[in-house]
């Protein structure tokens, strides 16, 4: 039953991608390091994105999340009321701006936070965007997704043929175990993520992540000035290699992968073209096989917003038709 529902939702996505999209479609909301972007497709090829600056309070929240990323103590120290107010203010600014642009109040059906935010931040942000109503007839609110998964959706990597598989190979989805490396590169941090190309479900769950503020482009430039390029490059190479090799040595089944399973590298973020190229070269060298496609044709600074918009375009029609939302953990 679950697979049938997922395939039904996937069919809706495929059909919707070829149709003209009417006025009033829901937006995705993608938070960045200092802004929030509302995005959607208004037709099969017309992408609309409006970016709103966030407050200094949000900037402080982001910086704190980055400093305390992966810290067990951070969750206990979070001020839920204050954090809720920060996200609510950003949503209100976006809602007001979009209402002025569109002449109608917007709806939101996709929520994406930067990867430095742990899951409990996403829960708080979700409650401010579209709270789940109470009662027997309640429906789930906005879908949340990790930016690595969302970047993959921009390239339709949840479809077997898009990841470079032949039609014959795509006839046997249950035997494929393909992965993608997503390079999430911002001024403030560098994130490396492995996502599972779960073709049979049409989803891209995230399997593993490593984040470093040291190798964010801004800090890397300072590091180069204080020391030298070779020292920085060696540290960066060790970070990339260590992450990719750790997957082969993991004792956790959900976080183990082999190099030959990585079929794609996706780039996302605001870093420079030269910095992305350096990282992609390092990753390809470490992966060590030729069957890896590089997905960088979409502007890396907008790829997450485009992927989120694609999902926002079919989630609402799916819910309106009464189908159950696919249950998958991409956070």
Buried (B, 14 or more C-beta within 10 A) or exposed (E): EEEEBBBBBBEBBEEBBEEEBEEEBBBBBBBBBBBBBBBBBBEEEEBBBBBBEBBEBBBEBBBBBBEBBEEEEBEEEBEEEEBBEBBBBBBEBBBEBBEEEBEEEBBBBBBBBBBBBBEEBBEBBBBBBBEEEEEEEEEBBBBBBBBBBBBBBBBBBBBBEBBBBEEEBBEEBEEBEBBBBBBBBBBBBBBBBBBBBBBBBBBBBBBBBBBBBEBBBEBBBEBBEEEEEEEBBEBBBEBBBEBBEBBEEEEEEEEBBEBBBBBBBBBBBBBEEEBBEBBBEBBBEBBEEEEBBBBBEBEBBBBBBBBBBBBBBBBBBBBEEEBBBBEBEBB
